Amino acid sequence: MKLKEHLNELVDTVTRHPLLKIYEKLQSSPIDPGKFDAFKQSYGFDVPPKLRDAYSENNGFTIIYGLKDNSDEGLVKFNSASKDYMVEKGPPYIIGSVKFLTFEESFLEDTWRTTLYDMGSESDKDKFVFRKTEYTYNDFGKQLKPFDLFSEETCAAFLLIPDERFEVILLTDHYADWKNSRIISFDDYWSLVFSTGAIIDARERYLSEAGGDDLQKMALPPVERIRPAIFSK
């Protein structure tokens, strides 16, 4: 998965689209390889090659795009052309978003303390079952590493639990719901993102499912079935 190549293709597609414009675009420098050693020292296992390649190519990036014309007329034009992804929130009407965090933010800093674990709540000690294994919320939260904060309500996170290490789930309901997402591989997650033009609603459409953690890992549908109408050729 060549993230930089797919990101550039998305930027070009949005830039050329008559109804859309880019609101924010940022790219980070390639990672210091020593960060992978720091990860192993902290976690006791290695970062897999596919993740090394992704972060070595681009250690984080952001793209946020939406309607070029935020008037009522612009909204009607988009919804008429889109058909499958109607926009309601706004203005500004944000359509697509990726916020791929740096390796350090996801894995090496205390980014998620008090958000996913060590919240100082009695619920930290409560237990729940994920893929037929019982965890406390605190212990499981420590093994969740968000990496794509594409909306305020939902993000994509790595699982670090032993049998699903570096697989991906969505955290919904402002990152508080951990059980209602299908599990997907890192490569297939990005294929889904770029095949759907990074449209925010697409990730929940394909990955959110009640009790999704108990289902088989998701196989990505064919690209022609998931490509949004707004980007159809």
QUIRA-V725883 format. One record per run of one state. SS is the DSSP state (helix for helix, strand for strand, loop for the rest). FROM is the first residue (numbers start at 1). TO is the last residue. Records with the same first field share a line. If there is no record, write none. Layout:
BEGIN
SS->FROM-TO  FROM-TO
END
This chain:
BEGIN
loop->1-2  17-19  28-33  44-48  58-60  68-71  83-93  101-102  109-112  114-116  118-121  126-126  131-132  142-143  149-154  160-161  165-167  173-176  178-180  182-183  185-185  196-198  209-211  215-222  227-228  232-233
helix->3-16  34-43  49-57  72-82  103-108  122-125  137-141  162-164  186-195  200-207  212-214  223-226  229-231
strand->20-27  61-67  94-100  113-113  117-117  127-130  133-136  144-148  155-159  168-172  177-177  181-181  184-184  199-199  208-208
END
